[in-house]
Amino acid sequence: MTNIATKSIIAAAIFAATATQAFAVSSSVKYACMGDYLSYCSQHAPGGSAVKQCMRRNGSKLSRGCVGALIKAGYVSKAEVSRRAASLGR
């Protein structure tokens, strides 16, 4: 197994297992956003405020499944997602 694959598996396992008081993540968000976390924010410790900020910065790149899970869990409003999409011309 390559070093990158090993790091990805470890990061995924940590992200899936972690939910801190700083940014408690529902299991549906963990699973829906796992790929997005690995692609954009894995340099940040799972569950920390830096991950939340990173996901917000990368909001336009997040998968539909992740965005839907974030809306459903109440981490972001549908209005905010629509507003951001409109500002990007989507």
C-alpha positions in Angstrom: 0.0 0.0 0.0 1.4 3.4 -0.9 2.1 6.1 1.7 -0.6 8.3 0.2 -3.2 5.5 0.4 -2.2 4.7 4.0 -2.5 8.4 5.0 -5.9 8.6 3.3 -7.1 5.5 5.2 -5.8 6.8 8.5 -7.4 10.3 7.9 -10.7 8.7 6.9 -10.7 6.5 10.0 -9.9 9.4 12.2 -12.5 11.7 10.6 -15.2 9.0 10.8 -14.4 8.3 14.5 -14.0 11.8 15.7 -16.7 14.2 17.0 -15.5 16.9 19.4 -17.4 19.5 21.2 -15.8 22.2 19.1 -17.4 20.9 15.9 -19.4 17.8 16.6 -20.2 16.1 13.3 -23.2 13.9 12.7 -22.5 10.5 11.3 -24.5 11.3 8.1 -22.2 14.3 7.5 -19.1 12.3 8.2 -20.0 9.7 5.6 -21.4 12.2 3.0 -18.4 14.5 3.3 -15.6 12.0 3.8 -14.3 12.4 0.2 -14.5 16.2 0.4 -12.6 16.2 3.7 -9.9 14.0 2.1 -9.7 16.1 -1.0 -9.7 19.6 0.5 -9.2 19.6 4.3 -7.3 16.6 5.5 -4.4 18.8 6.5 -6.6 19.8 9.5 -7.4 17.7 12.5 -10.8 16.2 12.3 -13.4 17.8 14.4 -11.6 21.0 14.9 -12.7 24.5 14.0 -10.1 24.6 11.2 -11.9 21.8 9.4 -15.2 23.8 9.6 -13.4 26.9 8.2 -11.7 24.8 5.4 -15.0 23.3 4.4 -16.6 26.7 4.2 -13.7 28.0 2.1 -14.1 25.1 -0.3 -17.9 25.2 -0.3 -18.2 25.7 -4.0 -16.2 22.5 -4.6 -18.1 20.3 -2.1 -20.1 17.4 -3.5 -23.9 17.7 -3.7 -24.2 14.8 -1.2 -22.0 16.6 1.3 -23.8 19.9 0.9 -27.1 18.2 1.3 -26.0 16.5 4.5 -24.6 19.8 5.9 -28.0 21.5 5.2 -30.0 18.6 6.7 -27.8 18.6 9.8 -28.2 22.4 10.2 -24.5 23.2 9.7 -25.4 25.5 6.8 -28.7 26.9 5.6 -30.2 26.2 2.2 -30.5 30.0 1.7 -26.7 30.4 2.3 -25.9 27.7 -0.2 -28.3 29.3 -2.8 -26.7 32.7 -2.1 -23.2 31.4 -2.6 -24.2 29.5 -5.8 -25.8 32.7 -7.2 -22.7 34.7 -6.5 -20.7 32.2 -8.5 -23.2 32.3 -11.3 -24.5 28.7 -10.8 
